[in-house]
Amino acid sequence: MASFTEPLDPVSPLAANRSKREPTIGRKLWNSRYMYAFVLPGALYFLLFKYVPLLGSVIAFQDYSPFQGFLHSDWVGFAHFARIFDNPEVLQVLVNTLTLSFLQIAFAFPVPIGLALLLNEIRNERFKRLLQSFIYLPHFLSWVVVIGIVTLFLRSDGVINSMTAKLFGWPSVQFLQLPWLFKPLLVLEIIWKEAGWGTIVFLAALAAVNPELQEAAIVDGAGRWKRMWHVTLPGIRGTIIILLILRLGTVLDNGFEQIFLMLNPYVEEVGNVLDTYVYYKGILQSDFSFATAVGLFKSVVGLILVVGANKLAKRFGEDGIY
């Protein structure tokens, strides 16, 4: 038998295959042109709307003037970033943002997991699909509609005040003007609107749990709650950690529309977050450079949290997101 180190016979098929030239990159692209045609719209979207706007971040390091443009505005280095930490108003906004984000993680994030576990235990498929459709519906409502419904219930002459006045003779309460109620109300709105839609990912993860583990637990005498806790929940632990890491990446992103619609002068001190603050500074007060610096600072913090959480997940034996 010929050794692998011996020179090959030039007429052998193996030598002919080795001498055959690899197709060029252009040829590979042309051969897979239909597949790349599907990728092209998505790639163009990210290029035009996600990467090209990043060039505008340069005004965070300038005293930007729309009349002078990018090229002729004065460069100020990190002066606008220093203003973020020198301004007590920004620190208050940052505290509001972090408080609201961690309230969402603590109370809104686990709800889809619990709902998915409960839906997974329903054996009547027709009832299960009907229930899923019912809890998905709020996701398709805009925040304008959701806040309109909340206002209809909680305003001074709303449904709740009318009922309590009629049944108990209680005076009207201005629920939407109570600072202590503002953040819990925001979290409840998010839970009602998005919890059902969030179950889709977890239900898909539950479908991948090995059914033999469930059967083994039944043989061992485990009840439904014990199987849910010791078999089903550990089976989707990786998915939970990945979604938690992604959520941490947007910890300073509370969503502009919902909070902007809920804000009023009575709750502005506890409800103004970075998103609304950037709007007020950048659009209403034309302080473009400072608003961009705040937005850039928010993105950098999100990136650091994602990288840190990903490393922490890998240290505990999970896959992470990259």
N, C-alpha and C positions, 0 to 999 in steps of 0.2 A: 504493500500500500504506500502511495506517495505521501511524504511528510508535508505539513502545511508550510514549512520553511523552504521547501524546494521550489524552484521556478516553475510556473505553470506552463503547460504545453500551449503555445500560441494558438493552436487550432481548437483547444478544448472549449466547451460551452461556458465554463466558469470564467476563463480568461476573457472570453468575448463579452460577458456581462460586465466584468470589471472595467473593461476598456470603453464600455458604452458611456457616453457623456450624460451627466446629470442635466435635466431640463433647467433652463434659466428661470429667474424669478418672474420675468415677464411672461414666459410660457406657462408657468404655474398659475399666475393671475388670470391669464386668458382661459386656461382650462377650467378654472373655477369661477368664471365671470358671472354666472347666474347667482351663485351663492353670495358673492361680494355685492351684487346688485341689491340684495335684501339688506345688507349691512350698511350700504351707502347712506340712506336717509337718516338712520340713527347716528352715524358718524358725523354727518353734516350738522345735525341738530346740536350735538355736543360741541362741535367746533365753533359754530356761529353764536350759540346762546350761552355756552358755559366757559369756553376758553377765550374767545375774542374779547368779551367784556372784562376779563381779568386785566387787560391792558389799561383799563381805566383806573385801576387801583393805584396807579402812579400819582394821582392827585392827592393821595394821603400824605405824600412827602412834599407837597407844594402848598403855597397859598394860591390855590387855583382861582382864576378869574375866567369866566366864559368869554370875556372880550379879548383876553390875551392868549387863551388856548393852552394846550399842554406844553408847547415848545417855548413859550415866552413867560409863563407864570414863574414866580420866584420859588426856588427850592428852599425848604425849611428843615429838612432831615426828619428827625423823630419828634419834632415839637408838638405835633397834634396828638401823638401817642402819650406824651408826657401830660398833656391836658386831661387825658382820660383818668389818670390817677390823682391829679391835683384838684379835680372838680368834684366836690361832695355830691352834686346832683347825679353825676355819672355813677359814683359808688352806690348811691341809693337805687339807681336803676339796675345796676349789676346785681345787688342783693335781691331785688324783686325778681329778676330773671332767674337767678339760681334757685331761689325758694320755690318759684312756680314750677321750674323744671324738675326739681327733686320731688315735689308733691305729685307731679304727673308720673314719674318713674315709680314712686312708692305705691300709688293708688290706682293709676290708670293702666300701667304696664301689666300687672298680674291679672287683670280682669279677663282679657281674651284667653289667657291660659286656662283659667278656671272654667270659662264658658266652653272652650274646646273639649276639656276633659268631661264635662257634663254632657255635652252633645254626643261625645263618643260612646257614652254609656246607654244612649237611647236606642232601643232595638226596633221600634216601629219606624221604618224608613220614611213613610209618608208624613208622619207627624214631625220627624226630624227635619225633613226638607222644608216643611211649612214653617217650622220654628226658625230655621236658618234664614229663609227669605224674609221673615219678619224682623230679625235682628240686623240684617244687612241694610234694610231700607234707609235708616237715618244717615248712612254714609253718603247717600246720593243727594241729600239736602245740602244746599249751600249754607255757609255760616250766617248769611243775611236772614235766611228763613229760620234757622235755629235760634238766633238771637231774637228774632221777631216773636217766636213762640214763647221763649223765656220771658220776654218783656210783657207779653199778653197775660202771663200768669202772675208775674211778680210786681207789676206797677201798682201805684197807689189805688187805682180803681180796677185792678185786675181780678182774676178769678179767685186767687187765694184770699186776698183782702176782703172781697165781697162775701165769700163763704164764712170767714171767721167773724165778720161783722154781723152777718145774718144769724149765725148759729149761737155765737157767744157774746156778741155785742162789743167785740174788741175794737180798739181804734186802728186806723190804717197804719201800716208799717211801710216805710220806704226801703224795701229790700235792696233795690239796685243802688242805693246810696250808702249802704253800710260797708265801711272799709274791711271789717273783719270777715264779711261774707263773700268778698269779691273773689279771692283765690279759690276757696272751696267750690264756689259756683262754677268757675272756669273748669275745674277738674271734673266736676259732675257732667258738665256739657260735653267734654271730650269723651268721657266714658260712654255716655248715651249715644253719641254720634259715631264713634270709631271702634268701640269694643267688639261689636258683631263682625265688622269687616276684618278686624285683626285676627279673628279665629280661623280664617282661611288657611294661613300659613301653618298654624299649629295642627289643624285637622289633617293637612297633607303630611305633616311630620308623624302624626299618630298612625296614619295608614301604613307607614314603613316599620312600625314596631313589630317585632317577630311574634306571631300568634302562638308559637310553641311555648314562649315564656309565660303567656297567660294560661295556657293549658297546664303547664307544670305548676303554676301557682295555685290553680284550682285543685289539682291533685293533692297539693300540700295543705289544702284546707283554707286558703286565703279567701276572705270575703271580697266584695266589690271595692270597698274603700281601701283595703290593704293592697289589692292589686293595682288600684289607681296610684297609690302612694309609692309602692315599692317596684312596680314594673312599668306602668305607663308613663309616669312623670319622669323617671330616669331615662326612658327611651327618647324623650324629646329634649333632654337637657342641652345637647349641642345646639339645637335650633334656638332655644331660649337664650343661650349665651351670645350667639351671633347677633340676634335681634337687639339684645341689651347693649352690645358694643356699638351697633349702628345708632341706637338711641342716644348713647352717650356722646356720639359725634355731633349731635344736634342739641346738646344740652343748653346752649345759649340761644336756641332758635325756638321761641314759643309760638310762633305763628302770628302774623301781623293782623289778619282780618278779624279773627275772633276778639282779640283784646281791644283793637281799635274801636270795634262796634260796641264793646261793653264799657269803655272808658267814659267817665263824666267827671266834672270838677271835684266831686266829693270823694272819689276813689282814685284820683290821679296819683297821689303820693304812694299808694301801695300797688297800683296797677300799671304804672308806666314801666315798660320793659325796653330792652335794647332795640327791638324791631320798631316800636312806636317812637322811641327817642331818636333813632336815625331818621325817621320820616319827618319828625318835627324840626330837627336841626337841618337836615339836608334840603328838604323841599320847602317847608314853610319859612325857615330863617335863612335859606340860601348859604348855609355854612357847609359847602360841599366837601371840603377837604377833611374837616373834623368828622363829619358823618361817615365818610369813606374809611377814615382811620378806625372808627368804632366798629364798622362792619368787618374790616380786615382783622382787627383784634379778636372779634368773635369767631372768625373762621380759623385763626391760628389756635385758639383755645380748643375748639372742636377737634382739630387735627391731633393736638397733643393728647386729648382724652381718648381718641380712637386708638392711637398707637399704644398708649399706656394700657388701656383695657385689653387690647389684643395680646400684648406681651404677658399680662397677668393671666389671661385665659390659657395661653400656651404653657405657662409655668404650672398650672393646675391640671395639665394633661388634655386640654380641649384643643380643637383644631384651629379656632380663631377664624378670621375672615381673609387672611392672606398668609 
